[in-house]
Amino acid sequence: INIGYSPSIISSSIAFRVGPGAPFQALHRDDHSDHNIRKYQEKYEYGSETQIGVSVALSKVTKENGGTRFIPGSHLWDHFRKPHEEQCMQVELDEGDGFFMLASVFHGAGANVTEDEFRTLLILFMSNATTRQKENIYLEKSIDYFKQFSASELKLLGLSMSEPFSGMLELQDPLVALKPGYVRKSNYSDVCKVEATE
């Protein structure tokens, strides 16, 4: 069986610093940007997610300064079920801690009710390489800018081919144009494996 291989890529990233008085964010799912229509699941089904978010605390994150509220298990809900505040749990992190969340989980930032605390976070969204990235990094930078990165870094940025043909450049893996001497090797068996040289 020949099937494709599509590694995770960076879909978008954001860093923010939220100060006192900031209101809460409405509960939502991040995968709505992929136009997903969620179906009820009794248990998690592999392959049903289009994104995962990784939050890294650059300051202490507490309920009072607006840590994320989320609803455990809401990734199993269907598209029409509405979230309610009483179902939420609160994320609290020390500086340097991380929090992983499926994009189908209902969540939202809390209100910063402190008088002098700022909540600072870095959030990185990863998606499968067959899904359109949310942030278009290609139009704002020249090709020469991307040549400084290694092949593995370029793959994370989505500048490689998702096997067998998605994302090609003139019928080639874009890495051939970006990394002189790059050789793409594919070996189709049950899963397509790609070996990359840096």
Accessible surface in RSA format (square Angstrom, percent):
REM  Atomic radii and reference values for relative SASA: ProtOr
REM  Chains: A
REM  Algorithm: Lee & Richards
REM  Probe-radius: 1.40
REM  Slices: 20
REM RES _ NUM      All-atoms   Total-Side   Main-Chain    Non-polar    All polar
REM                ABS   REL    ABS   REL    ABS   REL    ABS   REL    ABS   REL
RES ILE A   1   167.13  95.1 120.87  90.0  46.26 111.5 131.78  94.9  35.35  95.9
RES ASN A   2   116.36  80.2  86.48  83.6  29.88  71.9  20.33  48.9  96.03  92.8
RES ILE A   3    81.63  46.5  75.17  56.0   6.47  15.6  81.41  58.6   0.22   0.6
RES GLY A   4    36.82  45.4   0.00   N/A  36.82  45.4   8.85  24.3  27.97  62.6
RES TYR A   5    90.52  42.3  88.34  50.3   2.17   5.7  53.99  40.6  36.53  45.0
RES SER A   6    40.65  34.4  16.95  22.6  23.71  54.6  16.95  36.1  23.71  33.2
RES PRO A   7    33.58  24.5  27.12  24.7   6.46  23.5  33.58  27.7   0.00   0.0
RES SER A   8    63.75  53.9  52.79  70.5  10.96  25.3  14.80  31.5  48.96  68.6
RES ILE A   9     8.98   5.1   8.98   6.7   0.00   0.0   8.98   6.5   0.00   0.0
RES ILE A  10    39.54  22.5  38.29  28.5   1.25   3.0  38.29  27.6   1.25   3.4
RES SER A  11     1.44   1.2   0.00   0.0   1.44   3.3   0.15   0.3   1.29   1.8
RES SER A  12    21.75  18.4  21.09  28.2   0.65   1.5  12.82  27.3   8.93  12.5
RES SER A  13    53.47  45.2  37.26  49.7  16.21  37.3   8.15  17.4  45.32  63.5
RES ILE A  14    89.48  50.9  82.92  61.8   6.56  15.8  89.45  64.4   0.03   0.1
RES ALA A  15    68.94  63.4  41.53  64.1  27.42  62.4  41.75  58.8  27.19  72.0
RES PHE A  16    56.05  28.0  47.35  29.3   8.71  22.7  55.68  33.8   0.37   1.1
RES ARG A  17   159.94  67.2 130.43  66.5  29.51  70.3  44.82  61.2 115.12  69.8
RES VAL A  18    31.31  20.6  28.48  25.8   2.83   6.8  31.31  27.2   0.00   0.0
RES GLY A  19    16.26  20.1   0.00   N/A  16.26  20.1   7.72  21.2   8.55  19.1
RES PRO A  20    50.50  36.8  26.10  23.8  24.40  88.7  26.33  21.7  24.17 150.2
RES GLY A  21    65.13  80.3   0.00   N/A  65.13  80.3  39.12 107.4  26.01  58.3
RES ALA A  22    24.47  22.5  16.09  24.8   8.39  19.1  22.20  31.3   2.28   6.0
RES PRO A  23   111.31  81.1  94.42  86.1  16.89  61.4 100.90  83.3  10.41  64.7
RES PHE A  24   126.37  63.2 111.21  68.9  15.16  39.4 111.24  67.4  15.13  43.3
RES GLN A  25    86.15  48.2  79.91  58.4   6.24  14.9  31.21  66.4  54.95  41.7
RES ALA A  26    70.85  65.1  62.33  96.2   8.52  19.4  64.80  91.3   6.04  16.0
RES LEU A  27    30.28  16.9   9.57   6.8  20.71  52.1   9.57   6.7  20.71  55.7
RES HIS A  28    44.05  24.1  41.01  28.5   3.04   7.8  34.17  35.2   9.88  11.5
RES ARG A  29    17.33   7.3  14.13   7.2   3.20   7.6  11.58  15.8   5.75   3.5
RES ASP A  30    23.32  16.3  20.24  20.1   3.08   7.3   5.16  12.1  18.16  18.1
RES ASP A  31     2.40   1.7   2.40   2.4   0.00   0.0   0.00   0.0   2.40   2.4
RES HIS A  32   118.83  64.9 107.03  74.4  11.80  30.2  82.84  85.4  35.99  41.9
RES SER A  33    47.18  39.9  27.86  37.2  19.32  44.5  32.62  69.5  14.56  20.4
RES ASP A  34    26.09  18.3   4.50   4.5  21.59  51.1   8.35  19.7  17.74  17.7
RES HIS A  35   160.36  87.6 136.49  94.9  23.87  61.1  98.12 101.1  62.24  72.4
RES ASN A  36    31.45  21.7  21.64  20.9   9.81  23.6  10.47  25.2  20.98  20.3
RES ILE A  37   118.54  67.5  97.27  72.5  21.27  51.3  97.27  70.0  21.27  57.7
RES ARG A  38    16.18   6.8  10.18   5.2   6.01  14.3   7.07   9.7   9.11   5.5
RES LYS A  39   160.10  78.1 152.67  93.7   7.43  17.7  98.19  88.4  61.91  65.9
RES TYR A  40   140.10  65.4 117.99  67.1  22.11  57.5  86.35  64.9  53.75  66.3
RES GLN A  41    12.79   7.2   9.72   7.1   3.06   7.3   5.96  12.7   6.83   5.2
RES GLU A  42   149.37  85.8 120.45  91.1  28.92  68.9  35.76  69.2 113.61  92.8
RES LYS A  43   160.92  78.5 157.36  96.5   3.57   8.5 102.35  92.1  58.58  62.4
RES TYR A  44    91.82  42.9  72.87  41.5  18.95  49.3  59.03  44.4  32.79  40.4
RES GLU A  45    97.94  56.2  93.47  70.7   4.47  10.6  32.30  62.5  65.63  53.6
RES TYR A  46   214.57 100.2 185.91 105.8  28.66  74.6 137.72 103.5  76.84  94.7
RES GLY A  47    62.49  77.1   0.00   N/A  62.49  77.1  31.79  87.2  30.70  68.8
RES SER A  48    33.08  28.0  13.91  18.6  19.17  44.2  25.08  53.4   8.01  11.2
RES GLU A  49    25.49  14.6  13.49  10.2  12.00  28.6  13.36  25.8  12.13   9.9
RES THR A  50    28.83  20.5  26.47  26.8   2.36   5.6  28.64  38.5   0.19   0.3
RES GLN A  51     9.14   5.1   4.00   2.9   5.15  12.3   4.16   8.9   4.98   3.8
RES ILE A  52    61.49  35.0  61.31  45.7   0.19   0.4  61.31  44.1   0.19   0.5
RES GLY A  53     6.53   8.1   0.00   N/A   6.53   8.1   5.55  15.2   0.99   2.2
RES VAL A  54    26.12  17.2  25.47  23.1   0.65   1.6  25.47  22.1   0.65   1.8
RES SER A  55    18.54  15.7  18.51  24.7   0.03   0.1   4.10   8.7  14.44  20.2
RES VAL A  56    50.12  33.0  50.12  45.4   0.00   0.0  50.12  43.6   0.00   0.0
RES ALA A  57     0.36   0.3   0.00   0.0   0.36   0.8   0.00   0.0   0.36   1.0
RES LEU A  58    84.92  47.3  69.26  49.6  15.65  39.3  70.02  49.2  14.90  40.1
RES SER A  59    23.99  20.3  21.53  28.7   2.46   5.7  23.99  51.1   0.00   0.0
RES LYS A  60   121.09  59.1 114.78  70.4   6.31  15.0  86.90  78.2  34.19  36.4
RES VAL A  61     1.84   1.2   1.08   1.0   0.76   1.8   1.08   0.9   0.76   2.0
RES THR A  62    21.16  15.0  21.16  21.4   0.00   0.0  20.49  27.5   0.67   1.0
RES LYS A  63   129.02  62.9 122.82  75.4   6.20  14.8  65.36  58.8  63.66  67.8
RES GLU A  64    90.09  51.7  88.68  67.1   1.41   3.4  42.04  81.3  48.05  39.2
RES ASN A  65     1.53   1.1   1.53   1.5   0.00   0.0   0.00   0.0   1.53   1.5
RES GLY A  66     0.02   0.0   0.00   N/A   0.02   0.0   0.00   0.0   0.02   0.1
RES GLY A  67     0.00   0.0   0.00   N/A   0.00   0.0   0.00   0.0   0.00   0.0
RES THR A  68    26.88  19.1  26.01  26.4   0.87   2.1   4.94   6.6  21.94  33.2
RES ARG A  69    20.29   8.5  20.29  10.3   0.00   0.0  17.50  23.9   2.79   1.7
RES PHE A  70    34.70  17.4  34.70  21.5   0.00   0.0  34.70  21.0   0.00   0.0
RES ILE A  71     4.38   2.5   4.38   3.3   0.00   0.0   4.38   3.2   0.00   0.0
RES PRO A  72    67.43  49.1  46.12  42.0  21.31  77.5  51.44  42.5  15.99  99.4
RES GLY A  73    29.49  36.4   0.00   N/A  29.49  36.4  21.14  58.0   8.35  18.7
RES SER A  74     0.00   0.0   0.00   0.0   0.00   0.0   0.00   0.0   0.00   0.0
RES HIS A  75    32.72  17.9  32.47  22.6   0.26   0.7  21.56  22.2  11.16  13.0
RES LEU A  76    37.40  20.8  37.40  26.8   0.00   0.0  37.40  26.3   0.00   0.0
RES TRP A  77    19.84   8.0  19.09   9.2   0.76   1.8   9.22   4.9  10.62  17.2
RES ASP A  78    52.41  36.7  51.04  50.8   1.37   3.2   9.66  22.7  42.76  42.6
RES HIS A  79    73.64  40.2  59.85  41.6  13.80  35.3  32.73  33.7  40.92  47.6
RES PHE A  80   153.97  77.0 142.78  88.4  11.19  29.1 143.70  87.1  10.28  29.4
RES ARG A  81   112.41  47.2 102.31  52.2  10.09  24.0  39.85  54.5  72.56  44.0
RES LYS A  82   141.48  69.0 134.94  82.8   6.54  15.6  86.40  77.8  55.08  58.7
RES PRO A  83    29.43  21.5  16.47  15.0  12.97  47.1  16.47  13.6  12.97  80.6
RES HIS A  84    94.89  51.9  91.05  63.3   3.83   9.8  56.07  57.8  38.81  45.2
RES GLU A  85    92.35  53.0  80.58  61.0  11.77  28.0  63.30 122.4  29.05  23.7
RES GLU A  86   149.93  86.1 109.30  82.7  40.63  96.7  72.55 140.3  77.38  63.2
RES GLN A  87    58.65  32.8  40.79  29.8  17.86  42.5  29.19  62.1  29.46  22.3
RES CYS A  88    31.35  23.7   6.76   7.5  24.59  57.8   6.79  17.2  24.56  26.5
RES MET A  89   111.25  57.6 104.19  69.0   7.05  16.8  93.70  79.7  17.54  23.2
RES GLN A  90    53.88  30.1  29.32  21.4  24.56  58.5  19.54  41.6  34.34  26.0
RES VAL A  91    10.68   7.0   6.75   6.1   3.93   9.5  10.68   9.3   0.00   0.0
RES GLU A  92   104.05  59.7  77.29  58.5  26.76  63.7  24.56  47.5  79.49  64.9
RES LEU A  93    20.75  11.6  16.32  11.7   4.43  11.1  19.02  13.4   1.73   4.6
RES ASP A  94    78.10  54.7  76.49  76.1   1.62   3.8  21.60  50.8  56.50  56.4
RES GLU A  95   127.14  73.0 102.77  77.7  24.38  58.0  27.05  52.3 100.10  81.7
RES GLY A  96    58.04  71.6   0.00   N/A  58.04  71.6  30.81  84.6  27.23  61.0
RES ASP A  97    59.18  41.5  54.47  54.2   4.71  11.1  11.99  28.2  47.19  47.1
RES GLY A  98    43.60  53.8   0.00   N/A  43.60  53.8  12.01  33.0  31.59  70.8
RES PHE A  99    41.17  20.6  38.30  23.7   2.87   7.5  40.72  24.7   0.46   1.3
RES PHE A 100   135.86  68.0 116.28  72.0  19.59  51.0 116.40  70.6  19.46  55.7
RES MET A 101    25.19  13.0  19.57  13.0   5.62  13.4  24.80  21.1   0.39   0.5
RES LEU A 102    48.05  26.8  45.74  32.7   2.32   5.8  45.74  32.1   2.32   6.2
RES ALA A 103     1.64   1.5   0.02   0.0   1.61   3.7   1.64   2.3   0.00   0.0
RES SER A 104     0.00   0.0   0.00   0.0   0.00   0.0   0.00   0.0   0.00   0.0
RES VAL A 105    12.55   8.3  12.55  11.4   0.00   0.0  12.55  10.9   0.00   0.0
RES PHE A 106    20.96  10.5  20.96  13.0   0.00   0.0  20.96  12.7   0.00   0.0
RES HIS A 107    14.74   8.1  14.74  10.2   0.00   0.0   8.07   8.3   6.67   7.8
RES GLY A 108     0.00   0.0   0.00   N/A   0.00   0.0   0.00   0.0   0.00   0.0
RES ALA A 109    20.48  18.8  19.33  29.8   1.15   2.6  19.36  27.3   1.13   3.0
RES GLY A 110     5.90   7.3   0.00   N/A   5.90   7.3   4.65  12.8   1.25   2.8
RES ALA A 111    30.99  28.5  23.74  36.6   7.25  16.5  23.74  33.4   7.25  19.2
RES ASN A 112     1.96   1.4   0.00   0.0   1.96   4.7   0.00   0.0   1.96   1.9
RES VAL A 113   108.74  71.6  78.01  70.6  30.73  74.0  85.11  73.9  23.63  64.1
RES THR A 114    22.78  16.2   9.58   9.7  13.20  31.4  16.55  22.2   6.23   9.4
RES GLU A 115   168.50  96.7 138.92 105.1  29.58  70.4  56.67 109.6 111.83  91.3
RES ASP A 116   116.36  81.5  94.11  93.7  22.25  52.6  35.53  83.6  80.83  80.6
RES GLU A 117    76.26  43.8  72.70  55.0   3.56   8.5  30.31  58.6  45.96  37.5
RES PHE A 118    85.21  42.6  72.09  44.6  13.13  34.2  72.09  43.7  13.13  37.6
RES ARG A 119     5.48   2.3   5.48   2.8   0.00   0.0   0.00   0.0   5.48   3.3
RES THR A 120    28.69  20.4  28.69  29.1   0.00   0.0  23.38  31.4   5.31   8.0
RES LEU A 121     7.39   4.1   7.39   5.3   0.00   0.0   7.39   5.2   0.00   0.0
RES LEU A 122    73.49  40.9  73.33  52.5   0.17   0.4  73.33  51.5   0.17   0.4
RES ILE A 123    28.14  16.0  28.14  21.0   0.00   0.0  28.14  20.3   0.00   0.0
RES LEU A 124    58.04  32.3  57.92  41.4   0.12   0.3  57.92  40.7   0.12   0.3
RES PHE A 125    33.92  17.0  33.92  21.0   0.00   0.0  33.92  20.6   0.00   0.0
RES MET A 126    27.18  14.1  26.36  17.4   0.82   1.9  24.72  21.0   2.46   3.3
RES SER A 127     3.80   3.2   0.00   0.0   3.80   8.8   3.80   8.1   0.00   0.0
RES ASN A 128    49.54  34.2  46.16  44.6   3.39   8.2  22.54  54.3  27.00  26.1
RES ALA A 129    22.87  21.0   8.15  12.6  14.72  33.5   8.15  11.5  14.72  39.0
RES THR A 130    96.20  68.4  62.25  63.1  33.94  80.9  48.32  64.9  47.88  72.4
RES THR A 131    26.90  19.1  17.54  17.8   9.35  22.3  16.36  22.0  10.54  15.9
RES ARG A 132   201.28  84.5 183.59  93.6  17.69  42.1  81.83 111.8 119.45  72.4
RES GLN A 133    27.15  15.2  14.94  10.9  12.21  29.1   5.74  12.2  21.42  16.2
RES LYS A 134    73.02  35.6  38.19  23.4  34.83  82.9  40.77  36.7  32.25  34.4
RES GLU A 135    74.56  42.8  69.40  52.5   5.16  12.3  29.29  56.6  45.28  37.0
RES ASN A 136    76.45  52.7  55.04  53.2  21.41  51.5  32.55  78.3  43.90  42.4
RES ILE A 137    30.32  17.3  30.15  22.5   0.17   0.4  30.32  21.8   0.00   0.0
RES TYR A 138    79.51  37.1  67.59  38.5  11.91  31.0  65.11  48.9  14.39  17.7
RES LEU A 139   157.99  88.0 125.90  90.1  32.09  80.7 128.64  90.3  29.35  79.0
RES GLU A 140   123.40  70.8  87.50  66.2  35.89  85.5  38.08  73.7  85.32  69.7
RES LYS A 141    87.07  42.5  71.99  44.2  15.09  35.9  25.63  23.1  61.44  65.4
RES SER A 142    71.62  60.5  54.99  73.4  16.63  38.3  52.69 112.2  18.93  26.5
RES ILE A 143   115.23  65.6 111.17  82.8   4.05   9.8 111.37  80.2   3.86  10.5
RES ASP A 144   102.18  71.6  90.17  89.8  12.01  28.4  29.47  69.4  72.71  72.5
RES TYR A 145    86.37  40.3  76.21  43.4  10.16  26.4  53.92  40.5  32.45  40.0
RES PHE A 146     9.07   4.5   9.07   5.6   0.00   0.0   9.07   5.5   0.00   0.0
RES LYS A 147    89.77  43.8  78.96  48.4  10.81  25.7  34.73  31.3  55.04  58.6
RES GLN A 148   122.42  68.5  80.76  59.0  41.67  99.2  40.72  86.7  81.71  62.0
RES PHE A 149    46.29  23.2  45.83  28.4   0.46   1.2  46.29  28.1   0.00   0.0
RES SER A 150    32.07  27.1  26.52  35.4   5.55  12.8  26.90  57.3   5.17   7.2
RES ALA A 151     0.00   0.0   0.00   0.0   0.00   0.0   0.00   0.0   0.00   0.0
RES SER A 152    57.64  48.7  54.31  72.5   3.33   7.7  38.40  81.8  19.24  27.0
RES GLU A 153    82.88  47.6  81.43  61.6   1.45   3.4  27.16  52.5  55.72  45.5
RES LEU A 154     0.00   0.0   0.00   0.0   0.00   0.0   0.00   0.0   0.00   0.0
RES LYS A 155    40.12  19.6  39.78  24.4   0.34   0.8  26.22  23.6  13.91  14.8
RES LEU A 156    79.10  44.1  78.78  56.4   0.32   0.8  78.92  55.4   0.17   0.5
RES LEU A 157    35.43  19.7  35.38  25.3   0.05   0.1  35.43  24.9   0.00   0.0
RES GLY A 158    20.64  25.5   0.00   N/A  20.64  25.5   3.23   8.9  17.40  39.0
RES LEU A 159    26.11  14.5  25.24  18.1   0.87   2.2  26.11  18.3   0.00   0.0
RES SER A 160    14.22  12.0   6.05   8.1   8.17  18.8   0.52   1.1  13.70  19.2
RES MET A 161    17.17   8.9   7.15   4.7  10.02  23.9   6.82   5.8  10.35  13.7
RES SER A 162     4.73   4.0   3.27   4.4   1.46   3.4   3.78   8.0   0.95   1.3
RES GLU A 163     8.76   5.0   1.48   1.1   7.28  17.3   0.51   1.0   8.26   6.7
RES PRO A 164    51.56  37.6  51.10  46.6   0.45   1.6  51.10  42.2   0.45   2.8
RES PHE A 165   138.52  69.3 134.73  83.5   3.78   9.8 134.77  81.7   3.74  10.7
RES SER A 166    54.77  46.3  41.39  55.2  13.38  30.8  28.66  61.0  26.11  36.6
RES GLY A 167    50.99  62.9   0.00   N/A  50.99  62.9  35.07  96.2  15.92  35.7
RES MET A 168    89.74  46.5  65.55  43.4  24.19  57.6  62.97  53.5  26.77  35.5
RES LEU A 169    86.33  48.1  83.25  59.6   3.08   7.8  84.56  59.4   1.77   4.8
RES GLU A 170   157.12  90.2 125.51  95.0  31.62  75.3  54.31 105.0 102.81  83.9
RES LEU A 171   145.02  80.8 123.58  88.4  21.44  53.9 124.13  87.2  20.89  56.2
RES GLN A 172    96.86  54.2  95.01  69.4   1.85   4.4  26.55  56.5  70.31  53.3
RES ASP A 173     4.07   2.9   2.77   2.8   1.30   3.1   0.21   0.5   3.86   3.8
RES PRO A 174    14.31  10.4  14.03  12.8   0.28   1.0  14.27  11.8   0.04   0.3
RES LEU A 175     0.00   0.0   0.00   0.0   0.00   0.0   0.00   0.0   0.00   0.0
RES VAL A 176    63.92  42.1  52.25  47.3  11.67  28.1  52.41  45.5  11.51  31.2
RES ALA A 177    59.61  54.8  34.48  53.2  25.13  57.2  44.27  62.3  15.34  40.6
RES LEU A 178    11.78   6.6  10.99   7.9   0.79   2.0  10.99   7.7   0.79   2.1
RES LYS A 179    34.26  16.7  34.15  21.0   0.11   0.3  10.14   9.1  24.11  25.7
RES PRO A 180   128.36  93.5  96.34  87.8  32.02 116.4 104.69  86.4  23.67 147.1
RES GLY A 181    70.67  87.2   0.00   N/A  70.67  87.2  43.50 119.4  27.17  60.8
RES TYR A 182    15.40   7.2   0.40   0.2  15.01  39.1   2.50   1.9  12.91  15.9
RES VAL A 183    75.03  49.4  72.28  65.4   2.75   6.6  74.42  64.7   0.61   1.7
RES ARG A 184    80.79  33.9  56.60  28.9  24.19  57.6   6.49   8.9  74.30  45.0
RES LYS A 185   112.42  54.8 106.66  65.4   5.76  13.7  59.66  53.7  52.76  56.2
RES SER A 186    47.26  39.9  12.55  16.8  34.70  79.9  13.20  28.1  34.06  47.7
RES ASN A 187    95.22  65.7  91.79  88.7   3.42   8.2  25.93  62.4  69.29  67.0
RES TYR A 188    81.44  38.0  54.57  31.1  26.87  69.9  52.61  39.5  28.84  35.5
RES SER A 189    59.31  50.1  46.09  61.5  13.22  30.4  48.24 102.7  11.06  15.5
RES ASP A 190   106.42  74.5 103.11 102.6   3.31   7.8  31.26  73.6  75.16  75.0
RES VAL A 191    67.28  44.3  66.30  60.0   0.98   2.4  66.30  57.6   0.98   2.7
RES CYS A 192     0.90   0.7   0.00   0.0   0.90   2.1   0.00   0.0   0.90   1.0
RES LYS A 193   128.98  62.9 123.27  75.6   5.71  13.6  72.38  65.2  56.60  60.3
RES VAL A 194    34.05  22.4   8.57   7.8  25.47  61.4   8.57   7.5  25.47  69.1
RES GLU A 195   112.27  64.5 106.35  80.5   5.92  14.1  43.03  83.2  69.25  56.5
RES ALA A 196    41.78  38.4  11.22  17.3  30.56  69.5  11.65  16.4  30.14  79.8
RES THR A 197    70.46  50.1  65.10  66.0   5.36  12.8  66.54  89.4   3.92   5.9
RES GLU A 198   120.02  68.9  81.10  61.4  38.92  92.7  81.36 157.4  38.65  31.6
END  Absolute sums over single chains surface
CHAIN  1 A    12000.7       9668.9       2331.8       7280.7       4720.0
END  Absolute sums over all chains
TOTAL         12000.7       9668.9       2331.8       7280.7       4720.0
